[in-house]
């Protein structure tokens, strides 16, 4: 499966979340570290849902960029 993630710059690190998986978050010192950690968090989150007998939400979020004048 392929889930959209959002990585945001915080004052002293980066934070990521998965719109389709509420509560699935990760933080890291760099974008690369945060991306790696959110990948692990997604896997852990999905394993937990399976163990609890809950449905796995299908990926449904879309990511697009919009150009606006500066």
CHARMM internal coordinates of N, CA and C (Angstrom, degrees):
IC EDIT
DIST 1 N 1 CA 1.4523
DIST 1 CA 1 C 1.5226
ANGL 1 N 1 CA 1 C 109.14
DIST 1 C 2 N 1.2979
ANGL 1 CA 1 C 2 N 114.91
DIHE 1 N 1 CA 1 C 2 N 156.12
DIST 2 N 2 CA 1.4651
ANGL 1 C 2 N 2 CA 120.86
DIHE 1 CA 1 C 2 N 2 CA -178.78
DIST 2 CA 2 C 1.5275
ANGL 2 N 2 CA 2 C 108.71
DIHE 1 C 2 N 2 CA 2 C -127.91
DIST 2 C 3 N 1.3328
ANGL 2 CA 2 C 3 N 115.99
DIHE 2 N 2 CA 2 C 3 N 108.11
DIST 3 N 3 CA 1.4625
ANGL 2 C 3 N 3 CA 121.90
DIHE 2 CA 2 C 3 N 3 CA -179.77
DIST 3 CA 3 C 1.5220
ANGL 3 N 3 CA 3 C 110.45
DIHE 2 C 3 N 3 CA 3 C -100.27
DIST 3 C 4 N 1.3279
ANGL 3 CA 3 C 4 N 115.57
DIHE 3 N 3 CA 3 C 4 N 141.50
DIST 4 N 4 CA 1.4669
ANGL 3 C 4 N 4 CA 120.87
DIHE 3 CA 3 C 4 N 4 CA 172.72
DIST 4 CA 4 C 1.5258
ANGL 4 N 4 CA 4 C 108.17
DIHE 3 C 4 N 4 CA 4 C -74.30
DIST 4 C 5 N 1.3224
ANGL 4 CA 4 C 5 N 115.77
DIHE 4 N 4 CA 4 C 5 N 141.43
DIST 5 N 5 CA 1.4663
ANGL 4 C 5 N 5 CA 121.11
DIHE 4 CA 4 C 5 N 5 CA 175.05
DIST 5 CA 5 C 1.5204
ANGL 5 N 5 CA 5 C 108.35
DIHE 4 C 5 N 5 CA 5 C -125.52
DIST 5 C 6 N 1.3224
ANGL 5 CA 5 C 6 N 115.07
DIHE 5 N 5 CA 5 C 6 N 156.48
DIST 6 N 6 CA 1.4645
ANGL 5 C 6 N 6 CA 121.42
DIHE 5 CA 5 C 6 N 6 CA 174.94
DIST 6 CA 6 C 1.5250
ANGL 6 N 6 CA 6 C 106.46
DIHE 5 C 6 N 6 CA 6 C -122.18
DIST 6 C 7 N 1.3303
ANGL 6 CA 6 C 7 N 115.46
DIHE 6 N 6 CA 6 C 7 N 126.67
DIST 7 N 7 CA 1.4638
ANGL 6 C 7 N 7 CA 120.93
DIHE 6 CA 6 C 7 N 7 CA 176.16
DIST 7 CA 7 C 1.5254
ANGL 7 N 7 CA 7 C 107.40
DIHE 6 C 7 N 7 CA 7 C -114.40
DIST 7 C 8 N 1.3221
ANGL 7 CA 7 C 8 N 115.17
DIHE 7 N 7 CA 7 C 8 N 126.62
DIST 8 N 8 CA 1.4627
ANGL 7 C 8 N 8 CA 121.26
DIHE 7 CA 7 C 8 N 8 CA -178.87
DIST 8 CA 8 C 1.5125
ANGL 8 N 8 CA 8 C 110.62
DIHE 7 C 8 N 8 CA 8 C -121.44
DIST 8 C 9 N 1.3115
ANGL 8 CA 8 C 9 N 116.49
DIHE 8 N 8 CA 8 C 9 N 145.54
DIST 9 N 9 CA 1.4566
ANGL 8 C 9 N 9 CA 122.48
DIHE 8 CA 8 C 9 N 9 CA 175.45
DIST 9 CA 9 C 1.5179
ANGL 9 N 9 CA 9 C 108.31
DIHE 8 C 9 N 9 CA 9 C -81.18
DIST 9 C 10 N 1.3103
ANGL 9 CA 9 C 10 N 116.71
DIHE 9 N 9 CA 9 C 10 N 126.81
DIST 10 N 10 CA 1.4673
ANGL 9 C 10 N 10 CA 123.21
DIHE 9 CA 9 C 10 N 10 CA 174.25
DIST 10 CA 10 C 1.5313
ANGL 10 N 10 CA 10 C 107.03
DIHE 9 C 10 N 10 CA 10 C -105.54
DIST 10 C 11 N 1.3223
ANGL 10 CA 10 C 11 N 118.19
DIHE 10 N 10 CA 10 C 11 N 173.62
DIST 11 N 11 CA 1.4658
ANGL 10 C 11 N 11 CA 119.26
DIHE 10 CA 10 C 11 N 11 CA -177.87
DIST 11 CA 11 C 1.5329
ANGL 11 N 11 CA 11 C 114.43
DIHE 10 C 11 N 11 CA 11 C -55.10
DIST 11 C 12 N 1.3365
ANGL 11 CA 11 C 12 N 117.61
DIHE 11 N 11 CA 11 C 12 N -37.77
DIST 12 N 12 CA 1.4688
ANGL 11 C 12 N 12 CA 118.12
DIHE 11 CA 11 C 12 N 12 CA -175.76
DIST 12 CA 12 C 1.5236
ANGL 12 N 12 CA 12 C 114.04
DIHE 11 C 12 N 12 CA 12 C -128.20
DIST 12 C 13 N 1.3347
ANGL 12 CA 12 C 13 N 117.35
DIHE 12 N 12 CA 12 C 13 N 7.14
DIST 13 N 13 CA 1.4628
ANGL 12 C 13 N 13 CA 120.09
DIHE 12 CA 12 C 13 N 13 CA 179.12
DIST 13 CA 13 C 1.5208
ANGL 13 N 13 CA 13 C 109.47
DIHE 12 C 13 N 13 CA 13 C -163.00
DIST 13 C 14 N 1.3237
ANGL 13 CA 13 C 14 N 116.06
DIHE 13 N 13 CA 13 C 14 N -163.30
DIST 14 N 14 CA 1.4596
ANGL 13 C 14 N 14 CA 122.52
DIHE 13 CA 13 C 14 N 14 CA 175.36
DIST 14 CA 14 C 1.5177
ANGL 14 N 14 CA 14 C 108.01
DIHE 13 C 14 N 14 CA 14 C -123.00
DIST 14 C 15 N 1.3189
ANGL 14 CA 14 C 15 N 116.39
DIHE 14 N 14 CA 14 C 15 N 147.91
DIST 15 N 15 CA 1.4566
ANGL 14 C 15 N 15 CA 121.65
DIHE 14 CA 14 C 15 N 15 CA 178.31
DIST 15 CA 15 C 1.5210
ANGL 15 N 15 CA 15 C 108.75
DIHE 14 C 15 N 15 CA 15 C -128.63
DIST 15 C 16 N 1.3256
ANGL 15 CA 15 C 16 N 116.28
DIHE 15 N 15 CA 15 C 16 N 144.94
DIST 16 N 16 CA 1.4615
ANGL 15 C 16 N 16 CA 120.98
DIHE 15 CA 15 C 16 N 16 CA 179.92
DIST 16 CA 16 C 1.5212
ANGL 16 N 16 CA 16 C 109.70
DIHE 15 C 16 N 16 CA 16 C -131.73
DIST 16 C 17 N 1.3350
ANGL 16 CA 16 C 17 N 114.67
DIHE 16 N 16 CA 16 C 17 N 149.97
DIST 17 N 17 CA 1.4552
ANGL 16 C 17 N 17 CA 120.24
DIHE 16 CA 16 C 17 N 17 CA 173.51
DIST 17 CA 17 C 1.5202
ANGL 17 N 17 CA 17 C 109.31
DIHE 16 C 17 N 17 CA 17 C -145.39
DIST 17 C 18 N 1.3298
ANGL 17 CA 17 C 18 N 114.58
DIHE 17 N 17 CA 17 C 18 N 165.47
DIST 18 N 18 CA 1.4606
ANGL 17 C 18 N 18 CA 121.90
DIHE 17 CA 17 C 18 N 18 CA -177.06
DIST 18 CA 18 C 1.5238
ANGL 18 N 18 CA 18 C 107.46
DIHE 17 C 18 N 18 CA 18 C -118.39
DIST 18 C 19 N 1.3351
ANGL 18 CA 18 C 19 N 118.97
DIHE 18 N 18 CA 18 C 19 N 109.02
DIST 19 N 19 CA 1.4693
ANGL 18 C 19 N 19 CA 120.44
DIHE 18 CA 18 C 19 N 19 CA -176.95
DIST 19 CA 19 C 1.5305
ANGL 19 N 19 CA 19 C 114.09
DIHE 18 C 19 N 19 CA 19 C -55.13
DIST 19 C 20 N 1.3127
ANGL 19 CA 19 C 20 N 117.74
DIHE 19 N 19 CA 19 C 20 N -33.48
DIST 20 N 20 CA 1.4639
ANGL 19 C 20 N 20 CA 121.03
DIHE 19 CA 19 C 20 N 20 CA -177.93
DIST 20 CA 20 C 1.5240
ANGL 20 N 20 CA 20 C 113.61
DIHE 19 C 20 N 20 CA 20 C -83.48
DIST 20 C 21 N 1.3204
ANGL 20 CA 20 C 21 N 117.77
DIHE 20 N 20 CA 20 C 21 N -7.76
DIST 21 N 21 CA 1.4629
ANGL 20 C 21 N 21 CA 122.18
DIHE 20 CA 20 C 21 N 21 CA -178.94
DIST 21 CA 21 C 1.5263
ANGL 21 N 21 CA 21 C 109.36
DIHE 20 C 21 N 21 CA 21 C -128.95
DIST 21 C 22 N 1.3293
ANGL 21 CA 21 C 22 N 117.93
DIHE 21 N 21 CA 21 C 22 N 79.32
DIST 22 N 22 CA 1.4665
ANGL 21 C 22 N 22 CA 120.21
DIHE 21 CA 21 C 22 N 22 CA -178.50
DIST 22 CA 22 C 1.5289
ANGL 22 N 22 CA 22 C 111.96
DIHE 21 C 22 N 22 CA 22 C -53.01
DIST 22 C 23 N 1.3251
ANGL 22 CA 22 C 23 N 114.81
DIHE 22 N 22 CA 22 C 23 N 134.17
DIST 23 N 23 CA 1.4598
ANGL 22 C 23 N 23 CA 120.77
DIHE 22 CA 22 C 23 N 23 CA -179.96
DIST 23 CA 23 C 1.5103
ANGL 23 N 23 CA 23 C 114.44
DIHE 22 C 23 N 23 CA 23 C 90.13
DIST 23 C 24 N 1.3167
ANGL 23 CA 23 C 24 N 117.21
DIHE 23 N 23 CA 23 C 24 N -6.80
DIST 24 N 24 CA 1.4676
ANGL 23 C 24 N 24 CA 120.85
DIHE 23 CA 23 C 24 N 24 CA 179.53
DIST 24 CA 24 C 1.5272
ANGL 24 N 24 CA 24 C 107.94
DIHE 23 C 24 N 24 CA 24 C -90.82
DIST 24 C 25 N 1.3393
ANGL 24 CA 24 C 25 N 116.04
DIHE 24 N 24 CA 24 C 25 N 106.21
DIST 25 N 25 CA 1.4630
ANGL 24 C 25 N 25 CA 121.81
DIHE 24 CA 24 C 25 N 25 CA -175.49
DIST 25 CA 25 C 1.5188
ANGL 25 N 25 CA 25 C 110.68
DIHE 24 C 25 N 25 CA 25 C -136.85
DIST 25 C 26 N 1.3193
ANGL 25 CA 25 C 26 N 116.09
DIHE 25 N 25 CA 25 C 26 N 164.16
DIST 26 N 26 CA 1.4662
ANGL 25 C 26 N 26 CA 122.05
DIHE 25 CA 25 C 26 N 26 CA 174.57
DIST 26 CA 26 C 1.5166
ANGL 26 N 26 CA 26 C 108.19
DIHE 25 C 26 N 26 CA 26 C -156.92
DIST 26 C 27 N 1.3302
ANGL 26 CA 26 C 27 N 116.04
DIHE 26 N 26 CA 26 C 27 N 154.66
DIST 27 N 27 CA 1.4593
ANGL 26 C 27 N 27 CA 121.62
DIHE 26 CA 26 C 27 N 27 CA 174.37
DIST 27 CA 27 C 1.5141
ANGL 27 N 27 CA 27 C 108.98
DIHE 26 C 27 N 27 CA 27 C -132.19
DIST 27 C 28 N 1.3272
ANGL 27 CA 27 C 28 N 115.52
DIHE 27 N 27 CA 27 C 28 N 152.34
DIST 28 N 28 CA 1.4526
ANGL 27 C 28 N 28 CA 120.37
DIHE 27 CA 27 C 28 N 28 CA 178.61
DIST 28 CA 28 C 1.5075
ANGL 28 N 28 CA 28 C 110.91
DIHE 27 C 28 N 28 CA 28 C -156.62
DIST 28 C 29 N 1.3185
ANGL 28 CA 28 C 29 N 115.20
DIHE 28 N 28 CA 28 C 29 N 169.77
DIST 29 N 29 CA 1.4696
ANGL 28 C 29 N 29 CA 121.14
DIHE 28 CA 28 C 29 N 29 CA -178.08
DIST 29 CA 29 C 1.5217
ANGL 29 N 29 CA 29 C 112.11
DIHE 28 C 29 N 29 CA 29 C -77.16
DIST 29 C 30 N 1.3334
ANGL 29 CA 29 C 30 N 117.21
DIHE 29 N 29 CA 29 C 30 N -27.92
DIST 30 N 30 CA 1.4628
ANGL 29 C 30 N 30 CA 121.86
DIHE 29 CA 29 C 30 N 30 CA -178.89
DIST 30 CA 30 C 1.5280
ANGL 30 N 30 CA 30 C 109.21
DIHE 29 C 30 N 30 CA 30 C -131.28
DIST 30 C 31 N 1.3149
ANGL 30 CA 30 C 31 N 115.89
DIHE 30 N 30 CA 30 C 31 N 166.51
DIST 31 N 31 CA 1.4674
ANGL 30 C 31 N 31 CA 120.03
DIHE 30 CA 30 C 31 N 31 CA 176.18
DIST 31 CA 31 C 1.5210
ANGL 31 N 31 CA 31 C 109.90
DIHE 30 C 31 N 31 CA 31 C -61.12
DIST 31 C 32 N 1.3268
ANGL 31 CA 31 C 32 N 117.50
DIHE 31 N 31 CA 31 C 32 N -45.19
DIST 32 N 32 CA 1.4631
ANGL 31 C 32 N 32 CA 121.12
DIHE 31 CA 31 C 32 N 32 CA -178.74
DIST 32 CA 32 C 1.5270
ANGL 32 N 32 CA 32 C 111.42
DIHE 31 C 32 N 32 CA 32 C -61.09
DIST 32 C 33 N 1.3166
ANGL 32 CA 32 C 33 N 116.94
DIHE 32 N 32 CA 32 C 33 N -44.23
DIST 33 N 33 CA 1.4607
ANGL 32 C 33 N 33 CA 120.02
DIHE 32 CA 32 C 33 N 33 CA 179.02
DIST 33 CA 33 C 1.5287
ANGL 33 N 33 CA 33 C 110.54
DIHE 32 C 33 N 33 CA 33 C -64.52
DIST 33 C 34 N 1.3150
ANGL 33 CA 33 C 34 N 116.70
DIHE 33 N 33 CA 33 C 34 N -42.26
DIST 34 N 34 CA 1.4560
ANGL 33 C 34 N 34 CA 121.24
DIHE 33 CA 33 C 34 N 34 CA -179.66
DIST 34 CA 34 C 1.5207
ANGL 34 N 34 CA 34 C 110.90
DIHE 33 C 34 N 34 CA 34 C -63.66
DIST 34 C 35 N 1.3189
ANGL 34 CA 34 C 35 N 117.17
DIHE 34 N 34 CA 34 C 35 N -40.93
DIST 35 N 35 CA 1.4606
ANGL 34 C 35 N 35 CA 120.97
DIHE 34 CA 34 C 35 N 35 CA 177.81
DIST 35 CA 35 C 1.5303
ANGL 35 N 35 CA 35 C 110.53
DIHE 34 C 35 N 35 CA 35 C -62.86
DIST 35 C 36 N 1.3025
ANGL 35 CA 35 C 36 N 117.22
DIHE 35 N 35 CA 35 C 36 N -42.61
DIST 36 N 36 CA 1.4635
ANGL 35 C 36 N 36 CA 121.03
DIHE 35 CA 35 C 36 N 36 CA 178.10
DIST 36 CA 36 C 1.5320
ANGL 36 N 36 CA 36 C 110.84
DIHE 35 C 36 N 36 CA 36 C -63.53
DIST 36 C 37 N 1.3214
ANGL 36 CA 36 C 37 N 116.15
DIHE 36 N 36 CA 36 C 37 N -43.60
DIST 37 N 37 CA 1.4580
ANGL 36 C 37 N 37 CA 120.37
DIHE 36 CA 36 C 37 N 37 CA -178.41
DIST 37 CA 37 C 1.5248
ANGL 37 N 37 CA 37 C 112.55
DIHE 36 C 37 N 37 CA 37 C -68.85
DIST 37 C 38 N 1.3328
ANGL 37 CA 37 C 38 N 118.02
DIHE 37 N 37 CA 37 C 38 N -35.30
DIST 38 N 38 CA 1.4678
ANGL 37 C 38 N 38 CA 119.21
DIHE 37 CA 37 C 38 N 38 CA 179.00
DIST 38 CA 38 C 1.5247
ANGL 38 N 38 CA 38 C 109.48
DIHE 37 C 38 N 38 CA 38 C -71.22
DIST 38 C 39 N 1.3117
ANGL 38 CA 38 C 39 N 118.17
DIHE 38 N 38 CA 38 C 39 N -32.08
DIST 39 N 39 CA 1.4647
ANGL 38 C 39 N 39 CA 120.93
DIHE 38 CA 38 C 39 N 39 CA 175.17
DIST 39 CA 39 C 1.5366
ANGL 39 N 39 CA 39 C 109.43
DIHE 38 C 39 N 39 CA 39 C -60.93
DIST 39 C 40 N 1.3331
ANGL 39 CA 39 C 40 N 116.58
DIHE 39 N 39 CA 39 C 40 N -46.08
DIST 40 N 40 CA 1.4678
ANGL 39 C 40 N 40 CA 121.17
DIHE 39 CA 39 C 40 N 40 CA 177.38
DIST 40 CA 40 C 1.5285
ANGL 40 N 40 CA 40 C 110.83
DIHE 39 C 40 N 40 CA 40 C -63.70
DIST 40 C 41 N 1.3253
ANGL 40 CA 40 C 41 N 116.75
DIHE 40 N 40 CA 40 C 41 N -39.78
DIST 41 N 41 CA 1.4647
ANGL 40 C 41 N 41 CA 120.77
DIHE 40 CA 40 C 41 N 41 CA -179.96
DIST 41 CA 41 C 1.5318
ANGL 41 N 41 CA 41 C 111.01
DIHE 40 C 41 N 41 CA 41 C -64.29
DIST 41 C 42 N 1.3211
ANGL 41 CA 41 C 42 N 116.87
DIHE 41 N 41 CA 41 C 42 N -38.91
DIST 42 N 42 CA 1.4677
ANGL 41 C 42 N 42 CA 120.62
DIHE 41 CA 41 C 42 N 42 CA 177.99
DIST 42 CA 42 C 1.5276
ANGL 42 N 42 CA 42 C 109.83
DIHE 41 C 42 N 42 CA 42 C -62.65
DIST 42 C 43 N 1.3187
ANGL 42 CA 42 C 43 N 116.48
DIHE 42 N 42 CA 42 C 43 N -47.75
DIST 43 N 43 CA 1.4620
ANGL 42 C 43 N 43 CA 120.06
DIHE 42 CA 42 C 43 N 43 CA 179.86
DIST 43 CA 43 C 1.5303
ANGL 43 N 43 CA 43 C 110.57
DIHE 42 C 43 N 43 CA 43 C -59.43
DIST 43 C 44 N 1.3231
ANGL 43 CA 43 C 44 N 117.18
DIHE 43 N 43 CA 43 C 44 N -44.73
DIST 44 N 44 CA 1.4574
ANGL 43 C 44 N 44 CA 122.30
DIHE 43 CA 43 C 44 N 44 CA 179.27
DIST 44 CA 44 C 1.5289
ANGL 44 N 44 CA 44 C 110.91
DIHE 43 C 44 N 44 CA 44 C -63.19
DIST 44 C 45 N 1.3232
ANGL 44 CA 44 C 45 N 116.11
DIHE 44 N 44 CA 44 C 45 N -43.31
DIST 45 N 45 CA 1.4626
ANGL 44 C 45 N 45 CA 122.06
DIHE 44 CA 44 C 45 N 45 CA -179.96
DIST 45 CA 45 C 1.5272
ANGL 45 N 45 CA 45 C 110.46
DIHE 44 C 45 N 45 CA 45 C -61.07
DIST 45 C 46 N 1.3274
ANGL 45 CA 45 C 46 N 116.62
DIHE 45 N 45 CA 45 C 46 N -46.81
DIST 46 N 46 CA 1.4612
ANGL 45 C 46 N 46 CA 120.76
DIHE 45 CA 45 C 46 N 46 CA -179.64
DIST 46 CA 46 C 1.5286
ANGL 46 N 46 CA 46 C 111.55
DIHE 45 C 46 N 46 CA 46 C -64.92
DIST 46 C 47 N 1.3239
ANGL 46 CA 46 C 47 N 116.94
DIHE 46 N 46 CA 46 C 47 N -39.58
DIST 47 N 47 CA 1.4705
ANGL 46 C 47 N 47 CA 120.55
DIHE 46 CA 46 C 47 N 47 CA 176.58
DIST 47 CA 47 C 1.5245
ANGL 47 N 47 CA 47 C 110.34
DIHE 46 C 47 N 47 CA 47 C -60.63
DIST 47 C 48 N 1.3311
ANGL 47 CA 47 C 48 N 116.87
DIHE 47 N 47 CA 47 C 48 N -42.83
DIST 48 N 48 CA 1.4563
ANGL 47 C 48 N 48 CA 121.02
DIHE 47 CA 47 C 48 N 48 CA 179.01
DIST 48 CA 48 C 1.5230
ANGL 48 N 48 CA 48 C 112.23
DIHE 47 C 48 N 48 CA 48 C -62.95
DIST 48 C 49 N 1.3326
ANGL 48 CA 48 C 49 N 116.77
DIHE 48 N 48 CA 48 C 49 N -41.66
DIST 49 N 49 CA 1.4614
ANGL 48 C 49 N 49 CA 119.94
DIHE 48 CA 48 C 49 N 49 CA 177.55
DIST 49 CA 49 C 1.5248
ANGL 49 N 49 CA 49 C 110.39
DIHE 48 C 49 N 49 CA 49 C -61.38
DIST 49 C 50 N 1.3443
ANGL 49 CA 49 C 50 N 116.53
DIHE 49 N 49 CA 49 C 50 N -44.41
DIST 50 N 50 CA 1.4680
ANGL 49 C 50 N 50 CA 120.56
DIHE 49 CA 49 C 50 N 50 CA 179.61
DIST 50 CA 50 C 1.5205
ANGL 50 N 50 CA 50 C 110.80
DIHE 49 C 50 N 50 CA 50 C -61.62
DIST 50 C 51 N 1.3309
ANGL 50 CA 50 C 51 N 117.17
DIHE 50 N 50 CA 50 C 51 N -45.96
DIST 51 N 51 CA 1.4636
ANGL 50 C 51 N 51 CA 121.33
DIHE 50 CA 50 C 51 N 51 CA -179.44
DIST 51 CA 51 C 1.5264
ANGL 51 N 51 CA 51 C 111.84
DIHE 50 C 51 N 51 CA 51 C -61.65
DIST 51 C 52 N 1.3292
ANGL 51 CA 51 C 52 N 116.52
DIHE 51 N 51 CA 51 C 52 N -33.31
DIST 52 N 52 CA 1.4631
ANGL 51 C 52 N 52 CA 121.12
DIHE 51 CA 51 C 52 N 52 CA -179.86
DIST 52 CA 52 C 1.5304
ANGL 52 N 52 CA 52 C 112.04
DIHE 51 C 52 N 52 CA 52 C -85.97
DIST 52 C 53 N 1.3265
ANGL 52 CA 52 C 53 N 117.31
DIHE 52 N 52 CA 52 C 53 N 0.35
DIST 53 N 53 CA 1.4566
ANGL 52 C 53 N 53 CA 121.37
DIHE 52 CA 52 C 53 N 53 CA 179.99
DIST 53 CA 53 C 1.5143
ANGL 53 N 53 CA 53 C 114.00
DIHE 52 C 53 N 53 CA 53 C 71.36
DIST 53 C 54 N 1.3169
ANGL 53 CA 53 C 54 N 116.35
DIHE 53 N 53 CA 53 C 54 N 22.87
DIST 54 N 54 CA 1.4605
ANGL 53 C 54 N 54 CA 121.28
DIHE 53 CA 53 C 54 N 54 CA -179.83
DIST 54 CA 54 C 1.5192
ANGL 54 N 54 CA 54 C 110.40
DIHE 53 C 54 N 54 CA 54 C -94.71
DIST 54 C 55 N 1.3232
ANGL 54 CA 54 C 55 N 117.53
DIHE 54 N 54 CA 54 C 55 N 153.36
DIST 55 N 55 CA 1.4651
ANGL 54 C 55 N 55 CA 119.88
DIHE 54 CA 54 C 55 N 55 CA 179.99
DIST 55 CA 55 C 1.5282
ANGL 55 N 55 CA 55 C 111.71
DIHE 54 C 55 N 55 CA 55 C -69.69
DIST 55 C 56 N 1.3042
ANGL 55 CA 55 C 56 N 114.94
DIHE 55 N 55 CA 55 C 56 N 148.90
DIST 56 N 56 CA 1.4707
ANGL 55 C 56 N 56 CA 121.44
DIHE 55 CA 55 C 56 N 56 CA 175.65
DIST 56 CA 56 C 1.5284
ANGL 56 N 56 CA 56 C 107.48
DIHE 55 C 56 N 56 CA 56 C -87.66
DIST 56 C 57 N 1.3319
ANGL 56 CA 56 C 57 N 117.86
DIHE 56 N 56 CA 56 C 57 N 117.43
DIST 57 N 57 CA 1.4668
ANGL 56 C 57 N 57 CA 119.22
DIHE 56 CA 56 C 57 N 57 CA 179.03
DIST 57 CA 57 C 1.5269
ANGL 57 N 57 CA 57 C 110.81
DIHE 56 C 57 N 57 CA 57 C -64.71
DIST 57 C 58 N 1.3102
ANGL 57 CA 57 C 58 N 117.22
DIHE 57 N 57 CA 57 C 58 N 129.29
DIST 58 N 58 CA 1.4672
ANGL 57 C 58 N 58 CA 118.37
DIHE 57 CA 57 C 58 N 58 CA 177.81
DIST 58 CA 58 C 1.5328
ANGL 58 N 58 CA 58 C 110.09
DIHE 57 C 58 N 58 CA 58 C -71.14
DIST 58 C 59 N 1.3174
ANGL 58 CA 58 C 59 N 116.70
DIHE 58 N 58 CA 58 C 59 N 147.59
DIST 59 N 59 CA 1.4570
ANGL 58 C 59 N 59 CA 118.55
DIHE 58 CA 58 C 59 N 59 CA 174.84
DIST 59 CA 59 C 1.5267
ANGL 59 N 59 CA 59 C 109.78
DIHE 58 C 59 N 59 CA 59 C -61.20
DIST 59 C 60 N 1.3224
ANGL 59 CA 59 C 60 N 116.78
DIHE 59 N 59 CA 59 C 60 N 129.31
DIST 60 N 60 CA 1.4634
ANGL 59 C 60 N 60 CA 119.04
DIHE 59 CA 59 C 60 N 60 CA -179.99
DIST 60 CA 60 C 1.5243
ANGL 60 N 60 CA 60 C 113.10
DIHE 59 C 60 N 60 CA 60 C -137.57
DIST 60 C 61 N 1.3221
ANGL 60 CA 60 C 61 N 117.80
DIHE 60 N 60 CA 60 C 61 N -14.01
DIST 61 N 61 CA 1.4646
ANGL 60 C 61 N 61 CA 120.54
DIHE 60 CA 60 C 61 N 61 CA -179.82
DIST 61 CA 61 C 1.5161
ANGL 61 N 61 CA 61 C 110.19
DIHE 60 C 61 N 61 CA 61 C -73.00
DIST 61 C 62 N 1.3108
ANGL 61 CA 61 C 62 N 115.11
DIHE 61 N 61 CA 61 C 62 N 146.85
DIST 62 N 62 CA 1.4578
ANGL 61 C 62 N 62 CA 121.61
DIHE 61 CA 61 C 62 N 62 CA 176.08
DIST 62 CA 62 C 1.5178
ANGL 62 N 62 CA 62 C 108.77
DIHE 61 C 62 N 62 CA 62 C -120.30
DIST 62 C 63 N 1.3049
ANGL 62 CA 62 C 63 N 115.81
DIHE 62 N 62 CA 62 C 63 N 146.93
DIST 63 N 63 CA 1.4604
ANGL 62 C 63 N 63 CA 121.24
DIHE 62 CA 62 C 63 N 63 CA 179.07
DIST 63 CA 63 C 1.5231
ANGL 63 N 63 CA 63 C 108.29
DIHE 62 C 63 N 63 CA 63 C -116.37
DIST 63 C 64 N 1.2948
ANGL 63 CA 63 C 64 N 115.65
DIHE 63 N 63 CA 63 C 64 N 127.56
DIST 64 N 64 CA 1.4561
ANGL 63 C 64 N 64 CA 122.25
DIHE 63 CA 63 C 64 N 64 CA 177.01
DIST 64 CA 64 C 1.5221
ANGL 64 N 64 CA 64 C 108.13
DIHE 63 C 64 N 64 CA 64 C -137.25
DIST 64 C 65 N 1.2865
ANGL 64 CA 64 C 65 N 115.98
DIHE 64 N 64 CA 64 C 65 N 156.68
DIST 65 N 65 CA 1.4610
ANGL 64 C 65 N 65 CA 121.59
DIHE 64 CA 64 C 65 N 65 CA 174.64
DIST 65 CA 65 C 1.5241
ANGL 65 N 65 CA 65 C 108.78
DIHE 64 C 65 N 65 CA 65 C -115.50
DIST 65 C 66 N 1.3127
ANGL 65 CA 65 C 66 N 115.99
DIHE 65 N 65 CA 65 C 66 N 143.83
DIST 66 N 66 CA 1.4585
ANGL 65 C 66 N 66 CA 121.93
DIHE 65 CA 65 C 66 N 66 CA 179.76
DIST 66 CA 66 C 1.5244
ANGL 66 N 66 CA 66 C 107.15
DIHE 65 C 66 N 66 CA 66 C -121.60
DIST 66 C 67 N 1.3181
ANGL 66 CA 66 C 67 N 116.44
DIHE 66 N 66 CA 66 C 67 N 128.58
DIST 67 N 67 CA 1.4693
ANGL 66 C 67 N 67 CA 120.89
DIHE 66 CA 66 C 67 N 67 CA 175.86
DIST 67 CA 67 C 1.5164
ANGL 67 N 67 CA 67 C 108.99
DIHE 66 C 67 N 67 CA 67 C -86.34
DIST 67 C 68 N 1.3394
ANGL 67 CA 67 C 68 N 114.93
DIHE 67 N 67 CA 67 C 68 N 134.03
DIST 68 N 68 CA 1.4610
ANGL 67 C 68 N 68 CA 121.16
DIHE 67 CA 67 C 68 N 68 CA 175.58
DIST 68 CA 68 C 1.5229
ANGL 68 N 68 CA 68 C 107.69
DIHE 67 C 68 N 68 CA 68 C -132.89
DIST 68 C 69 N 1.3191
ANGL 68 CA 68 C 69 N 117.47
DIHE 68 N 68 CA 68 C 69 N 153.78
DIST 69 N 69 CA 1.4558
ANGL 68 C 69 N 69 CA 118.96
DIHE 68 CA 68 C 69 N 69 CA 178.91
DIST 69 CA 69 C 1.5256
ANGL 69 N 69 CA 69 C 111.26
DIHE 68 C 69 N 69 CA 69 C -63.85
DIST 69 C 70 N 1.2994
ANGL 69 CA 69 C 70 N 116.43
DIHE 69 N 69 CA 69 C 70 N 143.06
DIST 70 N 70 CA 1.4729
ANGL 69 C 70 N 70 CA 121.61
DIHE 69 CA 69 C 70 N 70 CA 179.87
DIST 70 CA 70 C 1.4979
ANGL 70 N 70 CA 70 C 111.27
DIHE 69 C 70 N 70 CA 70 C -79.38
END
COOR INIT
IC SEED 1 N 1 CA 1 C
IC BUILD
